[in-house]
Amino acid sequence: MAKSRQAYLPVVVLVVGMLLAFSGVAWAATLSNSSDPVPQTNGRVNTIAVSGDTVYIGGSFTEVITQNGLAVARSRLAAINANTGKLKDWAPQVNRPVSALAVNGGRVYAGGVFTRAGGKRHNYVALIDAATGEVDHNTFDAGTDLPVRALAASGGFLYLGGEFGTVNGELRSRLARVDGITGELDSNWTPAADGPVRTLELSPDSVRLYAGGEFTTISGKTRQNLAALVASTGDLDTSWLRDYPGRPVYDVQASDPRVYVAGGGTGGEAAAFDASTGAPLWNLKGDGDFQAVAYLDGQVYFGGHFRVLDDGTRRKRLLAVAANTGALSEWNPKADRGVWALEEDALNTRTYAGGDFTKISGQPREGFAQFSVALP
């Protein structure tokens, strides 16, 4: 049931303001209000996925505040119309937080720390109809023994990463691949990580699967928290990056010709690598974790818990850099708390942010915000 909670909170938008040049393209970068509505949440947004005109969000929230100021019950999953900003009727229920989302055709996959979805037992992963929000209790039968923290979907398969040691009752060390419709475990796909996998990202051609997290080996070979697998076989791609520094990796964005990484540890790091070889290209360090990364039209957006960069420049939990050089932009929206997720929307030229923030640049924004790029 919906109840009144607060006045409607408008969208955060980048509109025509100070012009910045990146690779010969002029960009507008001023924070402003817009008549385009954006819902808010009463708890953290951990993950965002975009498909067509729908933005799916997952996290620990139990309510979404609509454009009319109504707090509508949503059990850690919700969907928003990207064109209107209206909350959709899509309302699957899970009993604990959602950590990862992946969309493939008419299917939405959710992973997290939940053990029930749609009122029935689903251990840490579930398949949901993208249109109706109905949880598949009949066909998809995958489950793990510990939380799923990362998902990727392509070509009829669902890739899982997390803390688990078994999938469907069979041994799998923090990485697995299952059939995207039935959930049947792929018995031939058997890479193993010796620590948690926090993020999975397929290359644009789906040939490589990048894995990031807090591990030191993949299938017995040394890889410090970042590795590339051959997506079809699960074999370690030994031609790609072998000496990444030992810092946790929380998010990876693959966009040829580069791969972008958000890393944590004692002082976080944003970094770019050559997509073909894994050679390091540029990096940027700060006083806190870089938690999330998204690429859109020549810029790379990072979110996290940082407040000051190594050169003394202040950026409060959000920043943007030129994709080819890593040069810091003037974009400076200032989140008051952590940014846990970023997702690009190329169709609508937007970037979405999720986290436990309550304000962006001093304006009320709870859990979810939208940044739109406008060309002058």
C-alpha positions as CSV (number, residue, x, y, z in Angstrom):
1,M,0.0,0.0,0.0
2,A,1.3,3.5,-0.9
3,K,1.4,6.2,1.8
4,S,2.4,9.8,1.7
5,R,6.0,10.4,2.6
6,Q,7.6,13.5,1.1
7,A,7.3,16.0,-1.7
8,Y,8.3,14.9,-5.2
9,L,12.1,15.1,-5.8
10,P,13.1,16.0,-9.3
11,V,15.8,14.5,-11.4
12,V,19.5,15.5,-11.2
13,V,20.5,16.6,-14.7
14,L,23.6,17.8,-16.6
15,V,22.4,20.7,-18.7
16,V,24.0,23.4,-20.7
17,G,26.5,25.2,-18.5
18,M,30.3,25.2,-18.4
19,L,31.6,23.6,-21.6
20,L,34.3,21.0,-21.3
21,A,36.3,19.5,-24.2
22,F,37.0,15.8,-24.3
23,S,38.5,14.3,-27.4
24,G,37.2,17.3,-29.5
25,V,33.7,17.0,-28.1
26,A,32.2,19.8,-26.1
27,W,30.1,18.7,-23.1
28,A,27.7,20.5,-20.8
29,A,28.2,19.9,-17.1
30,T,25.9,21.8,-14.8
31,L,23.8,20.3,-12.1
32,S,20.2,21.5,-12.3
33,N,16.6,20.5,-11.6
34,S,14.3,19.2,-14.3
35,S,10.6,18.5,-14.8
36,D,11.5,14.9,-15.6
37,P,10.7,12.9,-12.4
38,V,12.9,10.4,-10.7
39,P,11.9,8.1,-7.9
40,Q,13.8,7.8,-4.6
41,T,14.3,4.9,-2.2
42,N,14.3,4.5,1.6
43,G,17.5,2.4,1.6
44,R,20.6,1.7,-0.4
45,V,20.6,0.9,-4.1
46,N,23.4,-1.7,-4.7
47,T,22.9,-2.4,-8.4
48,I,21.3,-1.0,-11.5
49,A,20.5,-2.6,-14.9
50,V,19.1,-0.9,-18.0
51,S,17.1,-2.6,-20.8
52,G,15.3,-0.5,-23.4
53,D,13.0,1.9,-21.6
54,T,13.3,0.3,-18.2
55,V,15.7,0.9,-15.4
56,Y,15.9,-1.9,-12.9
57,I,17.3,-1.3,-9.4
58,G,18.1,-3.6,-6.5
59,G,19.4,-3.1,-3.0
60,S,18.2,-3.1,0.6
61,F,15.3,-0.6,0.2
62,T,11.7,-1.6,1.1
63,E,10.0,1.5,-0.4
64,V,10.2,3.7,-3.5
65,I,9.0,7.2,-3.4
66,T,7.1,8.2,-6.5
67,Q,6.7,11.5,-8.4
68,N,3.5,12.1,-6.3
69,G,5.4,11.8,-3.0
70,L,3.9,8.4,-2.2
71,A,6.0,5.7,-0.6
72,V,5.2,2.5,-2.4
73,A,6.2,-0.9,-1.0
74,R,9.0,-2.5,-3.1
75,S,10.9,-5.4,-1.6
76,R,14.5,-4.6,-2.6
77,L,13.7,-4.7,-6.3
78,A,11.9,-2.1,-8.5
79,A,11.6,-0.9,-12.1
80,I,11.4,2.7,-13.4
81,N,10.2,3.9,-16.8
82,A,13.3,5.6,-18.4
83,N,11.1,7.9,-20.5
84,T,8.8,9.2,-17.8
85,G,10.5,8.5,-14.6
86,K,7.4,6.7,-13.3
87,L,7.6,3.7,-11.0
88,K,6.5,0.6,-12.8
89,D,4.1,-2.0,-11.4
90,W,7.0,-4.5,-11.6
91,A,7.3,-5.7,-8.0
92,P,9.0,-9.0,-7.3
93,Q,9.7,-9.7,-3.6
94,V,12.9,-11.0,-2.0
95,N,13.5,-11.3,1.7
96,R,17.0,-9.9,1.9
97,P,19.2,-7.4,-0.1
98,V,20.0,-7.7,-3.8
99,S,23.6,-7.3,-4.8
100,A,23.6,-7.9,-8.6
101,L,21.3,-7.6,-11.6
102,A,21.6,-8.8,-15.2
103,V,19.1,-8.6,-18.0
104,N,19.0,-10.8,-21.0
105,G,16.0,-10.5,-23.4
106,G,12.8,-10.9,-21.4
107,R,14.6,-12.2,-18.3
108,V,16.0,-10.3,-15.3
109,Y,18.4,-12.2,-13.0
110,A,18.8,-11.1,-9.4
111,G,21.6,-12.2,-7.1
112,G,22.3,-11.3,-3.5
113,V,22.0,-12.5,0.1
114,F,18.3,-13.4,-0.2
115,T,17.0,-16.9,0.4
116,R,13.4,-16.4,-0.7
117,A,12.0,-14.8,-3.9
118,G,8.3,-14.5,-4.9
119,G,7.4,-16.1,-1.6
120,K,9.3,-19.3,-2.3
121,R,12.8,-20.7,-1.6
122,H,15.5,-19.4,-3.9
123,N,19.0,-19.5,-2.6
124,Y,20.8,-16.3,-3.6
125,V,19.8,-16.2,-7.2
126,A,16.4,-15.9,-9.0
127,L,15.0,-15.5,-12.5
128,I,12.3,-12.8,-12.9
129,D,10.1,-12.0,-15.9
130,A,11.2,-8.6,-17.2
131,A,7.7,-7.5,-18.0
132,T,5.5,-8.9,-15.2
133,G,7.9,-9.2,-12.3
134,E,6.8,-12.8,-11.8
135,V,9.5,-15.0,-10.2
136,D,10.2,-18.3,-12.1
137,H,9.5,-21.1,-9.6
138,N,9.0,-23.8,-12.2
139,T,11.8,-23.8,-14.8
140,F,14.8,-22.0,-13.4
141,D,16.3,-24.1,-10.6
142,A,19.7,-22.7,-9.7
143,G,20.9,-22.0,-6.2
144,T,24.2,-21.5,-4.2
145,D,25.2,-22.1,-0.6
146,L,26.5,-18.6,0.0
147,P,25.7,-15.1,-1.5
148,V,25.9,-14.2,-5.2
149,R,27.6,-10.8,-5.6
150,A,28.0,-10.6,-9.4
151,L,26.1,-11.6,-12.5
152,A,26.5,-11.5,-16.3
153,A,24.3,-12.9,-18.9
154,S,24.8,-13.6,-22.6
155,G,24.1,-16.3,-25.3
156,G,21.7,-18.3,-23.2
157,F,24.1,-18.5,-20.2
158,L,24.1,-16.8,-16.8
159,Y,27.5,-16.3,-15.1
160,L,27.7,-16.2,-11.3
161,G,30.3,-14.7,-9.0
162,G,30.3,-14.4,-5.3
163,E,31.2,-16.1,-2.0
164,F,29.7,-19.5,-2.7
165,G,31.4,-22.9,-2.6
166,T,28.6,-24.9,-4.2
167,V,26.1,-24.4,-7.0
168,N,23.1,-26.7,-7.3
169,G,24.9,-28.9,-4.8
170,E,28.1,-29.3,-6.8
171,L,31.4,-27.8,-5.9
172,R,32.1,-24.4,-7.5
173,S,34.6,-22.0,-6.0
174,R,33.0,-18.5,-6.3
175,L,32.6,-18.8,-10.1
176,A,30.0,-20.7,-12.2
177,R,28.0,-20.8,-15.3
178,V,24.4,-22.0,-15.6
179,D,21.8,-22.3,-18.3
180,G,19.9,-19.0,-18.5
181,I,16.5,-20.7,-18.7
182,T,16.8,-23.9,-16.6
183,G,19.5,-22.9,-14.2
184,E,21.3,-26.2,-14.9
185,L,25.0,-26.1,-14.0
186,D,27.5,-26.2,-16.8
187,S,29.7,-29.1,-15.8
188,N,32.5,-28.2,-18.2
189,W,32.9,-24.6,-17.0
190,T,35.0,-24.8,-13.9
191,P,37.2,-21.8,-13.1
192,A,37.9,-21.3,-9.3
193,A,38.8,-18.2,-7.3
194,D,40.3,-18.4,-3.8
195,G,38.4,-15.3,-2.6
196,P,35.2,-13.5,-3.2
197,V,34.2,-12.4,-6.7
198,R,32.6,-8.9,-6.6
199,T,32.0,-8.1,-10.2
200,L,31.7,-9.8,-13.6
201,E,31.8,-8.0,-17.0
202,L,31.6,-9.4,-20.5
203,S,33.6,-7.9,-23.2
204,P,31.4,-6.2,-25.9
205,D,31.8,-9.3,-28.1
206,S,31.2,-11.6,-25.2
207,V,34.5,-13.4,-25.8
208,R,36.1,-12.5,-22.5
209,L,34.6,-12.4,-19.0
210,Y,36.4,-10.1,-16.7
211,A,36.3,-11.0,-13.0
212,G,37.1,-8.7,-10.1
213,G,37.1,-9.1,-6.4
214,E,39.3,-10.1,-3.5
215,F,41.1,-13.2,-4.7
216,T,44.8,-14.0,-5.3
217,T,44.5,-17.0,-7.6
218,I,42.2,-18.1,-10.4
219,S,42.3,-21.8,-11.1
220,G,45.5,-22.1,-9.2
221,K,47.3,-19.3,-11.1
222,T,48.3,-16.0,-9.5
223,R,45.9,-13.2,-10.3
224,Q,45.6,-10.3,-7.9
225,N,41.9,-9.4,-7.7
226,L,41.4,-8.9,-11.5
227,A,41.5,-11.5,-14.3
228,A,40.1,-12.3,-17.7
229,L,38.5,-15.6,-18.5
230,V,37.6,-17.1,-21.9
231,A,33.9,-16.8,-21.6
232,S,33.1,-20.0,-23.6
233,T,35.4,-22.3,-21.7
234,G,36.1,-20.7,-18.3
235,D,39.8,-21.0,-19.0
236,L,42.1,-18.2,-17.7
237,D,43.0,-15.9,-20.5
238,T,46.8,-15.9,-19.9
239,S,47.4,-13.2,-22.6
240,W,45.6,-10.5,-20.5
241,L,47.0,-8.6,-17.5
242,R,49.1,-10.6,-15.1
243,D,50.4,-8.1,-12.6
244,Y,47.6,-5.9,-11.3
245,P,48.4,-4.5,-7.8
246,G,46.8,-6.3,-4.9
247,R,43.8,-4.1,-4.2
248,P,40.2,-5.2,-4.1
249,V,38.2,-4.7,-7.4
250,Y,34.6,-3.7,-7.0
251,D,33.5,-2.9,-10.5
252,V,34.7,-3.4,-14.1
253,Q,33.4,-1.7,-17.3
254,A,34.5,-3.1,-20.7
255,S,34.2,-0.7,-23.6
256,D,36.7,-1.2,-26.5
257,P,39.4,-0.3,-26.7
258,R,39.7,0.0,-22.9
259,V,38.7,-1.7,-19.7
260,Y,38.0,0.5,-16.7
261,V,38.3,-0.6,-13.1
262,A,37.0,0.7,-9.8
263,G,39.3,-0.5,-7.0
264,G,39.5,-0.1,-3.2
265,G,41.9,-0.8,-0.4
266,T,44.0,1.7,1.5
267,G,43.3,4.6,-0.8
268,G,41.1,3.6,-3.8
269,E,42.0,3.7,-7.5
270,A,40.3,4.3,-10.8
271,A,42.2,2.7,-13.6
272,A,42.1,2.0,-17.3
273,F,43.7,-1.0,-19.2
274,D,44.2,-1.9,-22.8
275,A,41.3,-4.2,-23.7
276,S,43.5,-6.4,-25.9
277,T,46.6,-6.8,-23.8
278,G,45.7,-5.6,-20.3
279,A,48.5,-3.1,-20.4
280,P,47.9,-0.3,-17.8
281,L,47.0,3.1,-19.5
282,W,46.2,5.5,-16.7
283,N,45.1,5.6,-13.1
284,L,43.7,8.0,-10.5
285,K,43.9,7.6,-6.7
286,G,41.9,8.9,-3.8
287,D,41.4,8.6,-0.1
288,G,38.6,6.1,-0.3
289,D,37.2,3.2,-2.3
290,F,36.3,3.6,-6.0
291,Q,33.2,1.4,-5.9
292,A,31.5,1.8,-9.3
293,V,32.3,2.7,-12.9
294,A,30.3,3.5,-16.1
295,Y,31.3,4.6,-19.6
296,L,29.3,7.0,-21.7
297,D,30.2,8.9,-24.8
298,G,33.9,9.4,-24.2
299,Q,33.7,9.9,-20.4
300,V,34.2,7.5,-17.6
301,Y,32.1,8.1,-14.4
302,F,33.3,6.8,-11.1
303,G,31.5,6.6,-7.8
304,G,32.5,5.4,-4.3
305,H,33.6,6.7,-0.9
306,F,36.5,9.0,-1.9
307,R,36.5,12.7,-1.0
308,V,40.0,13.9,-1.9
309,L,42.2,12.8,-4.8
310,D,46.0,12.3,-4.4
311,D,46.8,15.7,-5.9
312,G,44.5,17.4,-3.3
313,T,41.5,17.9,-5.7
314,R,38.2,17.4,-3.9
315,R,35.6,15.2,-5.4
316,K,32.9,13.9,-3.1
317,R,32.1,10.3,-4.1
318,L,31.5,11.1,-7.8
319,L,33.8,12.2,-10.6
320,A,34.2,11.9,-14.4
321,V,37.4,11.6,-16.5
322,A,38.2,11.6,-20.2
323,A,38.2,8.0,-21.3
324,N,41.4,8.2,-23.4
325,T,43.6,10.1,-21.0
326,G,42.1,9.9,-17.5
327,A,42.1,13.7,-17.3
328,L,39.7,14.9,-14.6
329,S,36.6,16.8,-15.7
330,E,35.0,19.8,-14.0
331,W,31.9,17.7,-13.3
332,N,31.5,17.8,-9.5
333,P,28.0,16.8,-8.2
334,K,29.0,15.9,-4.5
335,A,27.2,13.0,-3.0
336,D,26.9,13.1,0.8
337,R,27.3,9.4,1.3
338,G,28.6,6.4,-0.6
339,V,27.9,5.7,-4.3
340,W,27.6,1.9,-4.8
341,A,26.4,1.6,-8.4
342,L,26.6,3.4,-11.7
343,E,25.0,2.4,-15.0
344,E,25.1,4.0,-18.4
345,D,22.0,4.4,-20.6
346,A,23.3,5.0,-24.1
347,L,19.8,5.2,-25.6
348,N,18.8,8.1,-23.5
349,T,22.3,9.5,-22.9
350,R,22.1,9.3,-19.2
351,T,24.1,7.8,-16.2
352,Y,22.2,6.5,-13.2
353,A,23.7,6.3,-9.7
354,G,22.7,4.2,-6.7
355,G,23.9,4.2,-3.2
356,D,23.1,5.2,0.4
357,F,23.4,8.9,-0.3
358,T,20.6,11.3,0.7
359,K,21.8,14.4,-1.1
360,I,23.6,15.3,-4.3
361,S,25.1,18.8,-4.4
362,G,23.0,19.7,-1.4
363,Q,19.7,18.7,-3.0
364,P,17.6,15.8,-1.6
365,R,18.3,12.6,-3.5
366,E,17.8,9.4,-1.6
367,G,19.3,6.2,-2.9
368,F,18.9,6.9,-6.7
369,A,19.9,9.8,-9.0
370,Q,19.9,10.4,-12.7
371,F,22.5,12.4,-14.7
372,S,21.7,13.4,-18.2
373,V,24.3,14.7,-20.7
374,A,23.1,17.5,-23.0
375,L,25.1,18.6,-26.0
376,P,25.2,22.4,-26.5
